[in-house]
């Protein structure tokens, strides 16, 4: 999937007209962690990395290409009796989401402004996979073993939306914070189900 995006990106750059159109490169990172349970021994950790390239056709309007990758790991530690012989002691579930998209980015301030908010909307292709590993103990022998399940994989057409705020530090470099969502096409009621809060930078060429 990443190879497809890189080919898409290369084709996009080849087709860029030989003008002095402004190009913005952005990179972002996000991390969230939640500890839960009466003994605080369960954990959910989510990591997101993303990047985008925007070609400004006008002063505040650009065509945007983006790539995002999110991995969420749920680590549950609890003892559940399966039968008289086996206990489930631990379960780890991993969900990976990859997406690449193309859309329009609209800035609401010029590059000369110290603060530059923008909104991006467009089409994305999303890929999802999950896997689970369960750990067991034989209560008679004390033997430990695990069982892994590759889970399911899916891909579908999606819509992405990004609201970002840039703080210009120099004429070409800025810090960038953003809120991103991606959801299946036309299922707008699910926009809040997959929200990512990211921090990164932008560099203008």
PyMOL CGO cylinders between C-alpha atoms (Angstrom):
from pymol import cmd
from pymol.cgo import CYLINDER

trace = [
    CYLINDER, 0.00, 0.00, 0.00, 2.85, 2.37, 0.80, 0.3, 1, 1, 1, 1, 1, 1,
    CYLINDER, 2.85, 2.37, 0.80, 4.40, 1.59, -2.60, 0.3, 1, 1, 1, 1, 1, 1,
    CYLINDER, 4.40, 1.59, -2.60, 1.15, 2.60, -4.27, 0.3, 1, 1, 1, 1, 1, 1,
    CYLINDER, 1.15, 2.60, -4.27, 1.14, 5.89, -2.40, 0.3, 1, 1, 1, 1, 1, 1,
    CYLINDER, 1.14, 5.89, -2.40, 4.77, 6.62, -3.30, 0.3, 1, 1, 1, 1, 1, 1,
    CYLINDER, 4.77, 6.62, -3.30, 4.00, 5.95, -6.96, 0.3, 1, 1, 1, 1, 1, 1,
    CYLINDER, 4.00, 5.95, -6.96, 0.97, 8.22, -6.66, 0.3, 1, 1, 1, 1, 1, 1,
    CYLINDER, 0.97, 8.22, -6.66, 3.12, 10.92, -5.07, 0.3, 1, 1, 1, 1, 1, 1,
    CYLINDER, 3.12, 10.92, -5.07, 5.85, 10.62, -7.71, 0.3, 1, 1, 1, 1, 1, 1,
    CYLINDER, 5.85, 10.62, -7.71, 3.27, 10.89, -10.50, 0.3, 1, 1, 1, 1, 1, 1,
    CYLINDER, 3.27, 10.89, -10.50, 1.80, 13.96, -8.82, 0.3, 1, 1, 1, 1, 1, 1,
    CYLINDER, 1.80, 13.96, -8.82, 5.19, 15.69, -8.66, 0.3, 1, 1, 1, 1, 1, 1,
    CYLINDER, 5.19, 15.69, -8.66, 5.92, 14.85, -12.30, 0.3, 1, 1, 1, 1, 1, 1,
    CYLINDER, 5.92, 14.85, -12.30, 2.66, 16.46, -13.34, 0.3, 1, 1, 1, 1, 1, 1,
    CYLINDER, 2.66, 16.46, -13.34, 3.28, 19.64, -11.33, 0.3, 1, 1, 1, 1, 1, 1,
    CYLINDER, 3.28, 19.64, -11.33, 3.56, 22.51, -13.83, 0.3, 1, 1, 1, 1, 1, 1,
    CYLINDER, 3.56, 22.51, -13.83, 6.94, 24.16, -14.16, 0.3, 1, 1, 1, 1, 1, 1,
    CYLINDER, 6.94, 24.16, -14.16, 5.79, 27.28, -12.40, 0.3, 1, 1, 1, 1, 1, 1,
    CYLINDER, 5.79, 27.28, -12.40, 6.76, 28.85, -9.13, 0.3, 1, 1, 1, 1, 1, 1,
    CYLINDER, 6.76, 28.85, -9.13, 3.77, 27.33, -7.34, 0.3, 1, 1, 1, 1, 1, 1,
    CYLINDER, 3.77, 27.33, -7.34, 4.29, 27.06, -3.60, 0.3, 1, 1, 1, 1, 1, 1,
    CYLINDER, 4.29, 27.06, -3.60, 4.79, 23.54, -2.20, 0.3, 1, 1, 1, 1, 1, 1,
    CYLINDER, 4.79, 23.54, -2.20, 4.25, 22.71, 1.48, 0.3, 1, 1, 1, 1, 1, 1,
    CYLINDER, 4.25, 22.71, 1.48, 5.67, 19.55, 3.08, 0.3, 1, 1, 1, 1, 1, 1,
    CYLINDER, 5.67, 19.55, 3.08, 4.25, 18.48, 6.44, 0.3, 1, 1, 1, 1, 1, 1,
    CYLINDER, 4.25, 18.48, 6.44, 5.05, 15.73, 8.93, 0.3, 1, 1, 1, 1, 1, 1,
    CYLINDER, 5.05, 15.73, 8.93, 3.07, 14.92, 12.10, 0.3, 1, 1, 1, 1, 1, 1,
    CYLINDER, 3.07, 14.92, 12.10, 3.09, 12.53, 15.04, 0.3, 1, 1, 1, 1, 1, 1,
    CYLINDER, 3.09, 12.53, 15.04, 0.57, 11.64, 17.71, 0.3, 1, 1, 1, 1, 1, 1,
    CYLINDER, 0.57, 11.64, 17.71, 0.59, 9.38, 20.78, 0.3, 1, 1, 1, 1, 1, 1,
    CYLINDER, 0.59, 9.38, 20.78, -2.18, 8.59, 23.25, 0.3, 1, 1, 1, 1, 1, 1,
    CYLINDER, -2.18, 8.59, 23.25, -2.18, 6.19, 26.17, 0.3, 1, 1, 1, 1, 1, 1,
    CYLINDER, -2.18, 6.19, 26.17, -4.94, 5.08, 28.53, 0.3, 1, 1, 1, 1, 1, 1,
    CYLINDER, -4.94, 5.08, 28.53, -4.50, 2.96, 31.65, 0.3, 1, 1, 1, 1, 1, 1,
    CYLINDER, -4.50, 2.96, 31.65, -7.60, 1.32, 33.11, 0.3, 1, 1, 1, 1, 1, 1,
    CYLINDER, -7.60, 1.32, 33.11, -8.76, -1.41, 35.49, 0.3, 1, 1, 1, 1, 1, 1,
    CYLINDER, -8.76, -1.41, 35.49, -8.97, -1.58, 39.29, 0.3, 1, 1, 1, 1, 1, 1,
    CYLINDER, -8.97, -1.58, 39.29, -5.30, -2.52, 39.47, 0.3, 1, 1, 1, 1, 1, 1,
    CYLINDER, -5.30, -2.52, 39.47, -4.27, -0.21, 36.60, 0.3, 1, 1, 1, 1, 1, 1,
    CYLINDER, -4.27, -0.21, 36.60, -2.70, -3.13, 34.76, 0.3, 1, 1, 1, 1, 1, 1,
    CYLINDER, -2.70, -3.13, 34.76, -4.53, -2.72, 31.45, 0.3, 1, 1, 1, 1, 1, 1,
    CYLINDER, -4.53, -2.72, 31.45, -3.34, -0.37, 28.76, 0.3, 1, 1, 1, 1, 1, 1,
    CYLINDER, -3.34, -0.37, 28.76, -4.44, 1.10, 25.42, 0.3, 1, 1, 1, 1, 1, 1,
    CYLINDER, -4.44, 1.10, 25.42, -1.73, 2.82, 23.37, 0.3, 1, 1, 1, 1, 1, 1,
    CYLINDER, -1.73, 2.82, 23.37, -2.26, 4.45, 20.00, 0.3, 1, 1, 1, 1, 1, 1,
    CYLINDER, -2.26, 4.45, 20.00, 0.48, 5.85, 17.76, 0.3, 1, 1, 1, 1, 1, 1,
    CYLINDER, 0.48, 5.85, 17.76, -0.09, 7.84, 14.58, 0.3, 1, 1, 1, 1, 1, 1,
    CYLINDER, -0.09, 7.84, 14.58, 2.37, 9.18, 12.01, 0.3, 1, 1, 1, 1, 1, 1,
    CYLINDER, 2.37, 9.18, 12.01, 1.41, 11.16, 8.95, 0.3, 1, 1, 1, 1, 1, 1,
    CYLINDER, 1.41, 11.16, 8.95, 2.76, 13.24, 6.12, 0.3, 1, 1, 1, 1, 1, 1,
    CYLINDER, 2.76, 13.24, 6.12, 1.38, 15.41, 3.37, 0.3, 1, 1, 1, 1, 1, 1,
    CYLINDER, 1.38, 15.41, 3.37, 2.41, 17.48, 0.39, 0.3, 1, 1, 1, 1, 1, 1,
    CYLINDER, 2.41, 17.48, 0.39, 0.32, 20.44, -0.77, 0.3, 1, 1, 1, 1, 1, 1,
    CYLINDER, 0.32, 20.44, -0.77, 0.68, 22.29, -4.07, 0.3, 1, 1, 1, 1, 1, 1,
    CYLINDER, 0.68, 22.29, -4.07, -0.79, 25.79, -3.79, 0.3, 1, 1, 1, 1, 1, 1,
    CYLINDER, -0.79, 25.79, -3.79, -2.57, 26.72, -7.00, 0.3, 1, 1, 1, 1, 1, 1,
    CYLINDER, -2.57, 26.72, -7.00, -3.61, 30.02, -5.46, 0.3, 1, 1, 1, 1, 1, 1,
    CYLINDER, -3.61, 30.02, -5.46, -2.46, 32.00, -2.43, 0.3, 1, 1, 1, 1, 1, 1,
    CYLINDER, -2.46, 32.00, -2.43, -4.67, 30.04, 0.00, 0.3, 1, 1, 1, 1, 1, 1,
    CYLINDER, -4.67, 30.04, 0.00, -5.92, 27.02, -1.97, 0.3, 1, 1, 1, 1, 1, 1,
    CYLINDER, -5.92, 27.02, -1.97, -3.92, 23.86, -2.59, 0.3, 1, 1, 1, 1, 1, 1,
    CYLINDER, -3.92, 23.86, -2.59, -4.18, 20.29, -3.86, 0.3, 1, 1, 1, 1, 1, 1,
    CYLINDER, -4.18, 20.29, -3.86, -3.14, 17.96, -1.03, 0.3, 1, 1, 1, 1, 1, 1,
    CYLINDER, -3.14, 17.96, -1.03, -1.77, 14.42, -1.01, 0.3, 1, 1, 1, 1, 1, 1,
    CYLINDER, -1.77, 14.42, -1.01, -1.46, 12.70, 2.37, 0.3, 1, 1, 1, 1, 1, 1,
    CYLINDER, -1.46, 12.70, 2.37, -0.50, 9.43, 4.04, 0.3, 1, 1, 1, 1, 1, 1,
    CYLINDER, -0.50, 9.43, 4.04, -1.39, 8.31, 7.59, 0.3, 1, 1, 1, 1, 1, 1,
    CYLINDER, -1.39, 8.31, 7.59, -0.59, 5.24, 9.64, 0.3, 1, 1, 1, 1, 1, 1,
    CYLINDER, -0.59, 5.24, 9.64, -2.15, 4.41, 13.02, 0.3, 1, 1, 1, 1, 1, 1,
    CYLINDER, -2.15, 4.41, 13.02, -1.44, 1.46, 15.31, 0.3, 1, 1, 1, 1, 1, 1,
    CYLINDER, -1.44, 1.46, 15.31, -3.54, 0.80, 18.42, 0.3, 1, 1, 1, 1, 1, 1,
    CYLINDER, -3.54, 0.80, 18.42, -2.49, -1.86, 20.92, 0.3, 1, 1, 1, 1, 1, 1,
    CYLINDER, -2.49, -1.86, 20.92, -4.82, -2.99, 23.70, 0.3, 1, 1, 1, 1, 1, 1,
    CYLINDER, -4.82, -2.99, 23.70, -3.07, -4.96, 26.46, 0.3, 1, 1, 1, 1, 1, 1,
    CYLINDER, -3.07, -4.96, 26.46, -5.45, -6.61, 28.95, 0.3, 1, 1, 1, 1, 1, 1,
    CYLINDER, -5.45, -6.61, 28.95, -4.12, -8.49, 31.98, 0.3, 1, 1, 1, 1, 1, 1,
    CYLINDER, -4.12, -8.49, 31.98, -6.81, -10.40, 33.83, 0.3, 1, 1, 1, 1, 1, 1,
    CYLINDER, -6.81, -10.40, 33.83, -7.47, -13.97, 34.86, 0.3, 1, 1, 1, 1, 1, 1,
    CYLINDER, -7.47, -13.97, 34.86, -10.55, -15.64, 33.39, 0.3, 1, 1, 1, 1, 1, 1,
    CYLINDER, -10.55, -15.64, 33.39, -11.35, -19.26, 34.00, 0.3, 1, 1, 1, 1, 1, 1,
    CYLINDER, -11.35, -19.26, 34.00, -11.99, -21.10, 30.72, 0.3, 1, 1, 1, 1, 1, 1,
    CYLINDER, -11.99, -21.10, 30.72, -12.72, -24.46, 32.34, 0.3, 1, 1, 1, 1, 1, 1,
    CYLINDER, -12.72, -24.46, 32.34, -11.37, -26.54, 35.22, 0.3, 1, 1, 1, 1, 1, 1,
    CYLINDER, -11.37, -26.54, 35.22, -7.94, -26.75, 33.56, 0.3, 1, 1, 1, 1, 1, 1,
    CYLINDER, -7.94, -26.75, 33.56, -7.19, -23.51, 31.72, 0.3, 1, 1, 1, 1, 1, 1,
    CYLINDER, -7.19, -23.51, 31.72, -7.15, -19.80, 32.62, 0.3, 1, 1, 1, 1, 1, 1,
    CYLINDER, -7.15, -19.80, 32.62, -6.92, -16.89, 30.24, 0.3, 1, 1, 1, 1, 1, 1,
    CYLINDER, -6.92, -16.89, 30.24, -4.30, -14.57, 31.76, 0.3, 1, 1, 1, 1, 1, 1,
    CYLINDER, -4.30, -14.57, 31.76, -3.52, -11.96, 29.12, 0.3, 1, 1, 1, 1, 1, 1,
    CYLINDER, -3.52, -11.96, 29.12, -4.80, -10.72, 25.77, 0.3, 1, 1, 1, 1, 1, 1,
    CYLINDER, -4.80, -10.72, 25.77, -3.16, -8.34, 23.30, 0.3, 1, 1, 1, 1, 1, 1,
    CYLINDER, -3.16, -8.34, 23.30, -5.12, -6.90, 20.37, 0.3, 1, 1, 1, 1, 1, 1,
    CYLINDER, -5.12, -6.90, 20.37, -3.42, -4.88, 17.64, 0.3, 1, 1, 1, 1, 1, 1,
    CYLINDER, -3.42, -4.88, 17.64, -5.29, -2.77, 15.07, 0.3, 1, 1, 1, 1, 1, 1,
    CYLINDER, -5.29, -2.77, 15.07, -3.43, -1.12, 12.18, 0.3, 1, 1, 1, 1, 1, 1,
    CYLINDER, -3.43, -1.12, 12.18, -4.98, 1.49, 9.91, 0.3, 1, 1, 1, 1, 1, 1,
    CYLINDER, -4.98, 1.49, 9.91, -3.26, 2.89, 6.81, 0.3, 1, 1, 1, 1, 1, 1,
    CYLINDER, -3.26, 2.89, 6.81, -4.66, 5.47, 4.46, 0.3, 1, 1, 1, 1, 1, 1,
    CYLINDER, -4.66, 5.47, 4.46, -3.66, 7.72, 1.61, 0.3, 1, 1, 1, 1, 1, 1,
    CYLINDER, -3.66, 7.72, 1.61, -5.77, 10.45, 0.10, 0.3, 1, 1, 1, 1, 1, 1,
    CYLINDER, -5.77, 10.45, 0.10, -6.10, 13.40, -2.20, 0.3, 1, 1, 1, 1, 1, 1,
    CYLINDER, -6.10, 13.40, -2.20, -8.15, 16.52, -1.59, 0.3, 1, 1, 1, 1, 1, 1,
    CYLINDER, -8.15, 16.52, -1.59, -8.31, 20.29, -1.31, 0.3, 1, 1, 1, 1, 1, 1,
    CYLINDER, -8.31, 20.29, -1.31, -6.63, 22.34, 1.42, 0.3, 1, 1, 1, 1, 1, 1,
    CYLINDER, -6.63, 22.34, 1.42, -8.03, 25.79, 2.10, 0.3, 1, 1, 1, 1, 1, 1,
    CYLINDER, -8.03, 25.79, 2.10, -6.04, 28.19, 4.28, 0.3, 1, 1, 1, 1, 1, 1,
    CYLINDER, -6.04, 28.19, 4.28, -7.83, 31.02, 6.10, 0.3, 1, 1, 1, 1, 1, 1,
    CYLINDER, -7.83, 31.02, 6.10, -4.86, 33.37, 6.39, 0.3, 1, 1, 1, 1, 1, 1,
    CYLINDER, -4.86, 33.37, 6.39, -1.91, 34.33, 4.23, 0.3, 1, 1, 1, 1, 1, 1,
    CYLINDER, -1.91, 34.33, 4.23, 1.63, 33.07, 4.79, 0.3, 1, 1, 1, 1, 1, 1,
    CYLINDER, 1.63, 33.07, 4.79, 2.53, 36.44, 6.26, 0.3, 1, 1, 1, 1, 1, 1,
    CYLINDER, 2.53, 36.44, 6.26, 0.22, 35.78, 9.22, 0.3, 1, 1, 1, 1, 1, 1,
    CYLINDER, 0.22, 35.78, 9.22, 1.73, 34.46, 12.45, 0.3, 1, 1, 1, 1, 1, 1,
    CYLINDER, 1.73, 34.46, 12.45, -1.16, 32.01, 12.86, 0.3, 1, 1, 1, 1, 1, 1,
    CYLINDER, -1.16, 32.01, 12.86, -2.45, 30.15, 9.81, 0.3, 1, 1, 1, 1, 1, 1,
    CYLINDER, -2.45, 30.15, 9.81, -5.52, 27.88, 10.18, 0.3, 1, 1, 1, 1, 1, 1,
    CYLINDER, -5.52, 27.88, 10.18, -6.57, 25.61, 7.32, 0.3, 1, 1, 1, 1, 1, 1,
    CYLINDER, -6.57, 25.61, 7.32, -9.12, 22.94, 6.46, 0.3, 1, 1, 1, 1, 1, 1,
    CYLINDER, -9.12, 22.94, 6.46, -8.54, 19.90, 4.21, 0.3, 1, 1, 1, 1, 1, 1,
    CYLINDER, -8.54, 19.90, 4.21, -11.25, 17.66, 2.73, 0.3, 1, 1, 1, 1, 1, 1,
    CYLINDER, -11.25, 17.66, 2.73, -11.06, 14.87, 0.21, 0.3, 1, 1, 1, 1, 1, 1,
    CYLINDER, -11.06, 14.87, 0.21, -11.07, 11.22, -0.80, 0.3, 1, 1, 1, 1, 1, 1,
    CYLINDER, -11.07, 11.22, -0.80, -9.00, 8.53, 0.93, 0.3, 1, 1, 1, 1, 1, 1,
    CYLINDER, -9.00, 8.53, 0.93, -8.35, 4.84, 0.48, 0.3, 1, 1, 1, 1, 1, 1,
    CYLINDER, -8.35, 4.84, 0.48, -8.24, 3.12, 3.87, 0.3, 1, 1, 1, 1, 1, 1,
    CYLINDER, -8.24, 3.12, 3.87, -6.78, -0.26, 4.83, 0.3, 1, 1, 1, 1, 1, 1,
    CYLINDER, -6.78, -0.26, 4.83, -7.47, -1.92, 8.19, 0.3, 1, 1, 1, 1, 1, 1,
    CYLINDER, -7.47, -1.92, 8.19, -6.08, -5.09, 9.75, 0.3, 1, 1, 1, 1, 1, 1,
    CYLINDER, -6.08, -5.09, 9.75, -6.21, -6.57, 13.24, 0.3, 1, 1, 1, 1, 1, 1,
    CYLINDER, -6.21, -6.57, 13.24, -4.65, -9.44, 15.16, 0.3, 1, 1, 1, 1, 1, 1,
    CYLINDER, -4.65, -9.44, 15.16, -5.08, -10.92, 18.63, 0.3, 1, 1, 1, 1, 1, 1,
    CYLINDER, -5.08, -10.92, 18.63, -2.79, -12.98, 20.85, 0.3, 1, 1, 1, 1, 1, 1,
    CYLINDER, -2.79, -12.98, 20.85, -4.24, -14.72, 23.91, 0.3, 1, 1, 1, 1, 1, 1,
    CYLINDER, -4.24, -14.72, 23.91, -2.11, -16.17, 26.71, 0.3, 1, 1, 1, 1, 1, 1,
    CYLINDER, -2.11, -16.17, 26.71, -3.23, -19.17, 28.76, 0.3, 1, 1, 1, 1, 1, 1,
    CYLINDER, -3.23, -19.17, 28.76, -2.08, -21.11, 31.84, 0.3, 1, 1, 1, 1, 1, 1,
    CYLINDER, -2.08, -21.11, 31.84, -2.70, -24.79, 32.55, 0.3, 1, 1, 1, 1, 1, 1,
    CYLINDER, -2.70, -24.79, 32.55, -3.73, -24.76, 36.21, 0.3, 1, 1, 1, 1, 1, 1,
    CYLINDER, -3.73, -24.76, 36.21, -2.76, -28.42, 36.64, 0.3, 1, 1, 1, 1, 1, 1,
    CYLINDER, -2.76, -28.42, 36.64, 0.78, -28.24, 35.25, 0.3, 1, 1, 1, 1, 1, 1,
    CYLINDER, 0.78, -28.24, 35.25, 1.55, -24.50, 35.41, 0.3, 1, 1, 1, 1, 1, 1,
    CYLINDER, 1.55, -24.50, 35.41, 2.39, -24.55, 31.69, 0.3, 1, 1, 1, 1, 1, 1,
    CYLINDER, 2.39, -24.55, 31.69, 1.97, -21.25, 29.80, 0.3, 1, 1, 1, 1, 1, 1,
    CYLINDER, 1.97, -21.25, 29.80, 1.13, -21.01, 26.10, 0.3, 1, 1, 1, 1, 1, 1,
    CYLINDER, 1.13, -21.01, 26.10, -0.38, -18.57, 23.63, 0.3, 1, 1, 1, 1, 1, 1,
    CYLINDER, -0.38, -18.57, 23.63, -2.69, -18.64, 20.64, 0.3, 1, 1, 1, 1, 1, 1,
    CYLINDER, -2.69, -18.64, 20.64, -2.56, -15.99, 17.89, 0.3, 1, 1, 1, 1, 1, 1,
    CYLINDER, -2.56, -15.99, 17.89, -5.32, -15.05, 15.49, 0.3, 1, 1, 1, 1, 1, 1,
    CYLINDER, -5.32, -15.05, 15.49, -4.49, -13.06, 12.36, 0.3, 1, 1, 1, 1, 1, 1,
    CYLINDER, -4.49, -13.06, 12.36, -7.96, -11.49, 12.42, 0.3, 1, 1, 1, 1, 1, 1,
    CYLINDER, -7.96, -11.49, 12.42, -9.46, -9.72, 9.42, 0.3, 1, 1, 1, 1, 1, 1,
    CYLINDER, -9.46, -9.72, 9.42, -8.34, -7.27, 6.75, 0.3, 1, 1, 1, 1, 1, 1,
    CYLINDER, -8.34, -7.27, 6.75, -10.46, -4.73, 4.93, 0.3, 1, 1, 1, 1, 1, 1,
    CYLINDER, -10.46, -4.73, 4.93, -10.13, -1.85, 2.50, 0.3, 1, 1, 1, 1, 1, 1,
    CYLINDER, -10.13, -1.85, 2.50, -12.70, 0.72, 1.51, 0.3, 1, 1, 1, 1, 1, 1,
    CYLINDER, -12.70, 0.72, 1.51, -13.28, 4.17, 0.09, 0.3, 1, 1, 1, 1, 1, 1,
    CYLINDER, -13.28, 4.17, 0.09, -13.28, 6.90, 2.73, 0.3, 1, 1, 1, 1, 1, 1,
    CYLINDER, -13.28, 6.90, 2.73, -13.53, 10.62, 3.31, 0.3, 1, 1, 1, 1, 1, 1,
    CYLINDER, -13.53, 10.62, 3.31, -10.90, 12.52, 5.30, 0.3, 1, 1, 1, 1, 1, 1,
    CYLINDER, -10.90, 12.52, 5.30, -11.07, 15.87, 7.00, 0.3, 1, 1, 1, 1, 1, 1,
    CYLINDER, -11.07, 15.87, 7.00, -8.29, 17.81, 8.71, 0.3, 1, 1, 1, 1, 1, 1,
    CYLINDER, -8.29, 17.81, 8.71, -8.33, 21.06, 10.63, 0.3, 1, 1, 1, 1, 1, 1,
    CYLINDER, -8.33, 21.06, 10.63, -4.85, 22.41, 11.30, 0.3, 1, 1, 1, 1, 1, 1,
    CYLINDER, -4.85, 22.41, 11.30, -3.24, 25.46, 12.86, 0.3, 1, 1, 1, 1, 1, 1,
    CYLINDER, -3.24, 25.46, 12.86, 0.27, 26.55, 11.93, 0.3, 1, 1, 1, 1, 1, 1,
    CYLINDER, 0.27, 26.55, 11.93, 2.46, 28.88, 13.94, 0.3, 1, 1, 1, 1, 1, 1,
    CYLINDER, 2.46, 28.88, 13.94, 4.94, 30.49, 11.58, 0.3, 1, 1, 1, 1, 1, 1,
    CYLINDER, 4.94, 30.49, 11.58, 8.44, 30.63, 13.06, 0.3, 1, 1, 1, 1, 1, 1,
    CYLINDER, 8.44, 30.63, 13.06, 10.27, 31.70, 9.91, 0.3, 1, 1, 1, 1, 1, 1,
    CYLINDER, 10.27, 31.70, 9.91, 9.22, 32.53, 6.37, 0.3, 1, 1, 1, 1, 1, 1,
    CYLINDER, 9.22, 32.53, 6.37, 9.43, 28.85, 5.42, 0.3, 1, 1, 1, 1, 1, 1,
    CYLINDER, 9.43, 28.85, 5.42, 9.15, 26.84, 8.64, 0.3, 1, 1, 1, 1, 1, 1,
    CYLINDER, 9.15, 26.84, 8.64, 6.19, 26.49, 11.02, 0.3, 1, 1, 1, 1, 1, 1,
    CYLINDER, 6.19, 26.49, 11.02, 4.96, 24.31, 13.87, 0.3, 1, 1, 1, 1, 1, 1,
    CYLINDER, 4.96, 24.31, 13.87, 1.71, 22.53, 13.11, 0.3, 1, 1, 1, 1, 1, 1,
    CYLINDER, 1.71, 22.53, 13.11, -1.09, 21.05, 15.21, 0.3, 1, 1, 1, 1, 1, 1,
    CYLINDER, -1.09, 21.05, 15.21, -4.05, 19.27, 13.67, 0.3, 1, 1, 1, 1, 1, 1,
    CYLINDER, -4.05, 19.27, 13.67, -7.19, 17.25, 14.27, 0.3, 1, 1, 1, 1, 1, 1,
    CYLINDER, -7.19, 17.25, 14.27, -7.90, 14.54, 11.68, 0.3, 1, 1, 1, 1, 1, 1,
    CYLINDER, -7.90, 14.54, 11.68, -10.80, 12.23, 10.98, 0.3, 1, 1, 1, 1, 1, 1,
    CYLINDER, -10.80, 12.23, 10.98, -11.35, 9.53, 8.38, 0.3, 1, 1, 1, 1, 1, 1,
    CYLINDER, -11.35, 9.53, 8.38, -14.54, 7.54, 7.84, 0.3, 1, 1, 1, 1, 1, 1,
    CYLINDER, -14.54, 7.54, 7.84, -16.29, 5.44, 5.22, 0.3, 1, 1, 1, 1, 1, 1,
    CYLINDER, -16.29, 5.44, 5.22, -17.66, 7.45, 2.33, 0.3, 1, 1, 1, 1, 1, 1,
    CYLINDER, -17.66, 7.45, 2.33, -21.10, 8.96, 2.97, 0.3, 1, 1, 1, 1, 1, 1,
    CYLINDER, -21.10, 8.96, 2.97, -21.24, 7.71, 6.59, 0.3, 1, 1, 1, 1, 1, 1,
    CYLINDER, -21.24, 7.71, 6.59, -20.89, 11.20, 8.04, 0.3, 1, 1, 1, 1, 1, 1,
    CYLINDER, -20.89, 11.20, 8.04, -22.30, 10.17, 11.42, 0.3, 1, 1, 1, 1, 1, 1,
    CYLINDER, -22.30, 10.17, 11.42, -19.07, 8.19, 11.98, 0.3, 1, 1, 1, 1, 1, 1,
    CYLINDER, -19.07, 8.19, 11.98, -16.75, 11.18, 11.56, 0.3, 1, 1, 1, 1, 1, 1,
    CYLINDER, -16.75, 11.18, 11.56, -16.13, 11.37, 15.32, 0.3, 1, 1, 1, 1, 1, 1,
    CYLINDER, -16.13, 11.37, 15.32, -15.36, 7.65, 15.67, 0.3, 1, 1, 1, 1, 1, 1,
    CYLINDER, -15.36, 7.65, 15.67, -11.79, 7.96, 14.38, 0.3, 1, 1, 1, 1, 1, 1,
    CYLINDER, -11.79, 7.96, 14.38, -10.21, 11.21, 15.59, 0.3, 1, 1, 1, 1, 1, 1,
    CYLINDER, -10.21, 11.21, 15.59, -6.45, 11.82, 15.75, 0.3, 1, 1, 1, 1, 1, 1,
    CYLINDER, -6.45, 11.82, 15.75, -4.75, 14.77, 17.44, 0.3, 1, 1, 1, 1, 1, 1,
    CYLINDER, -4.75, 14.77, 17.44, -1.31, 15.36, 15.95, 0.3, 1, 1, 1, 1, 1, 1,
    CYLINDER, -1.31, 15.36, 15.95, 1.65, 17.70, 16.31, 0.3, 1, 1, 1, 1, 1, 1,
    CYLINDER, 1.65, 17.70, 16.31, 4.39, 18.33, 13.78, 0.3, 1, 1, 1, 1, 1, 1,
    CYLINDER, 4.39, 18.33, 13.78, 5.89, 20.83, 11.35, 0.3, 1, 1, 1, 1, 1, 1,
    CYLINDER, 5.89, 20.83, 11.35, 5.53, 22.30, 7.88, 0.3, 1, 1, 1, 1, 1, 1,
    CYLINDER, 5.53, 22.30, 7.88, 8.24, 23.39, 5.45, 0.3, 1, 1, 1, 1, 1, 1,
    CYLINDER, 8.24, 23.39, 5.45, 7.53, 25.59, 2.43, 0.3, 1, 1, 1, 1, 1, 1,
    CYLINDER, 7.53, 25.59, 2.43, 9.58, 25.09, -0.73, 0.3, 1, 1, 1, 1, 1, 1,
]
cmd.load_cgo(trace, "trace")
